[in-house]
Amino acid sequence: KEIILPADWKGKEIFAHFGSVTSNMYLWVNGRYVGYSEDSKLEAEFNLTNYLKPGKNVIAFQVFRWCDGSYLEDQDFFRFFGLFRDVNLYGLPKIHVADMWAKASYEPEAQKGALDLTLKISAETDADLAGASAVICLKEEERRILSGEISMNNFEIQKDGTVRLAWKADVPEPVRQWDNRDPKLYRLEIRILDPDGNVAEVVPYDVGFRKICMQDGLMELNGERLIINGVNRHEWNASEGRSISEEDEIFDIACMKRNNI
């Protein structure tokens, strides 16, 4: 595939995203080997920043039918090979959220909740991190109920050039719980500000407050017994094979709900 990079992507980190490749793949950019991936139903992402050049670029990848993971993936389904989910490029600013973990805890008796957030921030150079900050906001619909800010000045830079930020706060009561009948979600919004105070990136993320535990050998969700009926579902369309649409997904979910799954 030949691509031409947009002019406004200059200075960004550029990644290739492969949503699903069966069964494995090798990737080259402009004749240079980039990397390898296997696992048919997990996305593969590659940082192409150091392999791309202004103007025209050539991206090539080689897909194989079988790999040493094929035995582990062996299940009762029709075997197809190739690309079954979206493939795309995306660019991130010099300073951005490389990864994040948002743990929402909940106490059903008191209707109390807490948010425990860890951010992994990446930047092109250490200087980009000095003076930068992360602004955190939790919203219920459009109403802001919790906010905070973390400066990156006093955090140790890891060997991979990232910093890890930790933030924890109690959520104002009463907290609306998430359960299987009413999957209530709150919107968590993370804004990364560069050293000049400009917004470098905005990351939205949905969180639900719930408590799942084992009590006397039984699974409980928010203090009530939870029974899970499950099936082994494979992505499948009679005419399109393993490549399915949003309509296919909705149809399958509605069918499973009708059957108490």
Secondary structure, DSSP 8 states (H G I E B T S, - for coil): -EEE--GGGTTSEEEEEES-EESEEEEEETTEEEEEEE-TTS-EEEE-TTT--SSEEEEEEEEES--TTTTTT--SS----EE-S-EEEEEE-SSEEEEEEEEEEEETTTTEEEEEEEEEEE-SSHHHHTT-EEEEEEEETTEEEEEEEEESTTS---TTSEEEEEEEEEE-SS---B-SSSB--EEEEEEEE-TTS-EEEEEEEEE----EEEETTEEEETTEE-----------BTTTBT---HHHHHHHHHHHHHTT-
